[in-house]
Amino acid sequence: MFVGDEMMDEQFVSIGKAAKMIGMSIEGLRHWESAGVLIPMRTLTNQRRYRVADLQALLPETPAIGQTSRCLLYARVSTKKQQEATRSRES
């Protein structure tokens, strides 16, 4: 479906802006398009334009003010050499 450029000012964004909004690569968005996950509109010059509402639906909800979120981080040393280097720095 083609949409005139005058309609795209606020409701739609380019593929670059869309990628930044949701924190993924342009190539990832193109892959989603070919997989049918997120289909952009096309301008008269065949450029992709993504609906801002569709992109916002993909974003995780942010916690309300006053609520806290928790993050758990797990890391391990994978080799003896790394483990020994870590121990020598701690001493």
Number of C-alpha atoms within 10 A of each C-alpha: 8 14 14 10 13 8 10 16 8 9 12 21 20 17 19 15 15 23 18 11 15 15 10 12 14 15 11 11 21 17 13 14 13 11 10 10 11 17 17 23 19 17 17 12 10 11 12 19 23 23 18 16 10 15 16 13 10 11 11 8 8 8 9 8 6 6 7 7 8 5 4 4 5 4 5 7 10 8 9 9 10 12 12 12 11 12 10 9 7 7 5
